[in-house]
Amino acid sequence: MLGFKDRKRKVYSFFVELKRPNKLSKYQTEDNFCKILKHLKHSVGHQARLGIENPVSLGLHYERFLCTLVRMTLVEEGVYLPVTISKFRLPESNVDMMNLPRAVECLSFVLEEAKSLKKKYKVRTAVKKFTKPSFITKLVKIKIN
């Protein structure tokens, strides 16, 4: 998680989900991409409750050297929009070094978004009309006999 702390408030805007190859968790009911989208939704909702205009959160899903950079925004009241910004591969061997500039470009984009969030936090206002967070949703496991 990447963010900042102001007094007692912690505001996070970037999340990373790492997964080792061929590993599954028997305790996790959803896949890792769904898990990171839940983190992003919670972060955008928290920013909206704080009164940040145009709340945005970024996430990086990493699985077997393949990375996906996702950006989530709040479009309407309770309508969250995840958009895949970029997919790139991290270098696995010397041949893959040509993929490195794209990874650096994506991570510099993340850094710029994190800096802009801190600026937006300093000029935040009361909750606006279409920046209200959605209801709290929980995953419930149902057994069918």
C-alpha positions in Angstrom: 0.0 0.0 0.0 1.2 3.5 -0.8 -0.4 6.6 0.6 0.1 9.2 3.2 -1.0 10.0 6.8 -2.5 13.2 8.0 -3.1 13.4 11.7 -4.9 10.1 12.4 -6.2 9.6 8.9 -4.4 7.2 6.6 -5.2 7.6 2.9 -3.9 4.9 0.6 -4.0 5.2 -3.2 -1.9 2.3 -4.5 -2.1 -1.4 -3.8 0.0 -4.3 -5.0 -1.2 -7.9 -5.1 1.6 -10.5 -5.5 1.1 -14.1 -6.2 3.6 -16.9 -6.5 3.1 -19.2 -9.5 0.9 -22.2 -9.1 -0.1 -21.3 -5.5 -3.8 -21.4 -4.4 -5.1 -20.5 -1.0 -7.8 -22.7 0.4 -9.0 -19.9 2.7 -9.5 -17.3 0.0 -12.9 -17.4 -1.7 -12.1 -15.1 -4.6 -9.1 -14.8 -6.9 -6.4 -12.1 -6.4 -7.6 -9.8 -9.1 -11.0 -9.6 -7.4 -9.3 -9.0 -4.1 -7.3 -6.1 -5.4 -10.5 -4.6 -6.9 -12.1 -4.7 -3.5 -9.1 -2.8 -2.0 -9.4 -0.2 -4.7 -13.2 0.2 -4.2 -12.6 0.6 -0.5 -9.9 3.2 -1.1 -12.0 5.2 -3.5 -15.0 5.1 -1.1 -12.8 6.3 1.7 -11.5 9.2 -0.4 -15.1 10.1 -1.3 -16.1 10.2 2.4 -13.2 12.5 3.1 -14.5 14.9 0.4 -11.6 14.5 -2.1 -12.8 15.6 -5.6 -12.5 12.9 -8.3 -11.2 10.1 -6.0 -8.9 7.6 -7.8 -7.0 4.6 -6.7 -4.4 2.4 -8.5 -3.6 -1.2 -8.2 -0.9 -3.5 -9.5 -1.7 -7.2 -9.9 1.5 -9.3 -10.3 1.3 -13.0 -11.3 4.2 -14.9 -12.9 6.1 -11.8 -14.1 3.0 -10.5 -15.8 1.7 -7.2 -14.3 -1.6 -5.4 -14.7 -2.0 -1.8 -13.7 -5.6 -0.9 -12.8 -7.1 2.5 -12.1 -10.5 2.8 -10.3 -12.6 5.9 -10.2 -16.0 6.9 -8.9 -18.2 7.8 -11.9 -21.6 8.3 -10.3 -22.9 7.8 -6.8 -22.0 4.2 -6.0 -20.7 3.4 -9.5 -17.1 2.4 -9.5 -15.2 2.1 -12.8 -12.1 -0.1 -12.9 -10.0 0.4 -16.1 -6.9 -1.6 -17.0 -4.3 1.0 -17.8 -1.4 -1.2 -18.9 -0.2 -4.7 -18.9 3.5 -5.4 -18.9 6.1 -8.1 -18.1 8.9 -7.8 -15.7 12.3 -9.1 -16.8 12.7 -12.8 -16.2 15.9 -13.1 -18.1 18.4 -10.9 -20.0 16.2 -11.2 -23.2 13.3 -9.5 -21.4 15.2 -6.3 -20.5 13.4 -4.5 -23.4 10.2 -4.7 -21.3 11.8 -2.6 -18.5 11.0 0.9 -19.9 7.3 0.2 -20.0 7.4 -1.0 -16.3 9.3 2.2 -15.3 6.8 4.3 -17.2 3.8 2.7 -15.4 5.4 3.1 -12.0 6.2 6.7 -12.7 2.5 7.2 -13.5 1.7 5.7 -10.1 4.1 8.1 -8.4 2.5 11.1 -10.2 -1.0 10.0 -9.2 0.1 9.6 -5.5 1.5 13.1 -5.5 -1.7 14.5 -7.1 -3.8 12.7 -4.4 -2.0 14.5 -1.6 -2.7 17.9 -3.4 -6.4 17.0 -3.8 -6.5 16.0 -0.1 -5.3 19.5 0.9 -8.0 21.3 -1.1 -10.9 18.8 -0.3 -14.4 20.1 0.4 -17.6 18.7 1.7 -19.0 15.6 0.0 -20.4 16.6 -3.4 -23.5 15.3 -5.2 -22.0 12.4 -7.2 -19.0 11.5 -5.0 -20.8 9.6 -2.4 -19.5 6.1 -1.7 -21.6 3.0 -2.3 -23.2 0.7 0.3 -20.9 -1.8 2.1 -21.0 -5.1 0.3 -19.9 -8.4 1.9 -19.2 -11.8 0.4 -21.3 -14.5 2.1 -20.7 -18.2 1.4 -24.0 -20.2 1.0 -24.1 -23.9 1.3 -26.5 -25.7 -1.0 -27.6 -29.2 0.0 
